[in-house]
């Protein structure tokens, strides 16, 4: 891939500047590429967002467990 081909190498379109956004201009590229069915499952597993979501769920579960444990002690 050459630097001048306009592709960023990921699934995010070329961002527009805040000035372009204020004028109501839209991004020239599609919002996102369609996921590749061959790699979609792996992509979902290794996505940082999913890791953060799992960490948040774990934190919430531990908090609830601690609350229940505290109630059972009293």
URNOR-V939382 format. One record per helix or strand. SS is the DSSP state (A for helix, B for strand). FROM is the first residue (numbers start at 1). TO is the last residue. Records with the same first field share a line. If there is no record, write none. Layout:
SS = FROM-TO, FROM-TO
//
This chain:
A = 3-5, 18-22, 40-46, 48-73
//
